[in-house]
Amino acid sequence: MLLRMSRMDRRRFLVASAAAAATLKSFAQTPAAAPQTAKLTLHPDKPGHAIPANFLGLSYETQQLSEPSFFSPANTGLIAQLRALSPHGVLRIGGNTSDVGWWKPTPESTKPPLPANVVLQTPAGEKSPEELAYAVTPEAVRNLRGFLDATGWTCIYGINLGTNTPELAADQAVFVAKTLGAKLEYFQLGNEPDGFRRFRDKTKWNADTYLDEWLPMANAIRARVPEARFALPDVAGNIGWLASIADRLATLTDSPRIAALTHHYYFTGPPSNPKATIANLLQPDSKVLHNGQLAQAAAAKLHTGYRMTEGNTCYRGGKPGFSDVFAASLWAADYLLTLATLGYSGVNLHGGEGKMVANSLGGKLPGDELVHDDPASHPHPYYTPIAHIGSSYVAEPVSFGMRFAQQFAGATLIDLDFDPGDVNATAYAAKLPSGQILVAVINKDATQDLDLTLPSYRIAYRLTAESLTSTTVKFGAVAASHGTTIPVASAAILHRTT
Ligand code: BDP
């Protein structure tokens, strides 16, 4: 029996807000009711979307590259964590810091002046883009290649659009394309341009003016890297941009090669938002379906794919007791499999080093204001799938939901009917290339166990923890005699036995 623990060596007091405290109390005091029996019928003759082998991914700030030892073949702890997540994942490098980084091709190169189209605006209490600027060197890109080779992962590489010129972007792209080779999936230019409040006059900024800047930069790159592929627009929330951009690109006779349309998704935020409760996190989320339908329709116009390139539970760095607990594992498992059913080519959950994500937010992680115990005992940022604590890299709860969904990578979804009664549960089924059929059942209910009648299937893997607020999560294979109940707040993967 293989059980993996997210963390055994540190104890954390996680109740960081009155809302989280109330949630914890209600889970502790509510006894589980008698199990409900779910009806589940599989339709293996009705295949759905194929889930790519590289469906799973992580997203990191581009500023991680300012420390060339981070994404490097020498960083064995981080490499081991990525390999444990997926043998063929996709590392997306971007985030807000991608629009303040500059390419430093030689040690003598100096920071270029700000281009004339930049209208700098610094939100109150945040460091200015000038203060946050950093350099990316050839050494960082060479080390990134070694890191990707060691992990078996590929990369989506973000280049500055906010404070950069087409010529400088092309200089960097030439070196990146040559160095990363087949490890480079595609470029993205600019992060969350729909919210370019720091860099442009927002009264004149829209999907069209964005594309007016994006096209010359993409064209400057492909003039020197003919095989370059691109994804765009990597919007934060305005998914409508995907359709207008697809419409305009579809009319071009000579367009840059588009590998995917991309957007971001955070369940909620910022950490002070009263909506950031575990009870809300585990409810069905109609926005996910809506986004998926818009992305699919826009991508169809360009005959391309669509990917959720950055997201997590709670923007502005995550919320303690919400983003870093078992509820986030169940959310991630369900969210990732939902995106698979919606036809996404992949998903990158955001995280990384606390300092880099703090810089992406102007210098601070607002979640720190909600912590009452030793801040060093918490992952920073709070939502990160892999935390860097002391000298170790630690798999956080959200990453166990990713491991759960990873079991479906390379499989083809199959249709199913699932009726869990009034239990808050979801189910997904897929067929692996080996012919094995997998069924995932995620019981997000805080009070009701779920019994499953599915002859010829047995529970093969479980995702469990002591409570929804637990920081220690278990995911692993279980013995054949493990029964057919999916207890309150847990998930299971069933395999066909005959
Ligand atoms: C996104 C940004 C990213 C931030 C993240 C957050 O792209 O750089 O770290 O939000 O707010 O909007 O946590």
Boltz pocket constraint, residues with backbone or C-beta under 6 A from the ligand:
constraints:
  - pocket:
      binder: B
      contacts: [[A, 61], [A, 94], [A, 95], [A, 96], [A, 97], [A, 191], [A, 192], [A, 236], [A, 310], [A, 314], [A, 315], [A, 316], [A, 317], [A, 318], [A, 350], [A, 357], [A, 360], [A, 361]]
      max_distance: 6.0
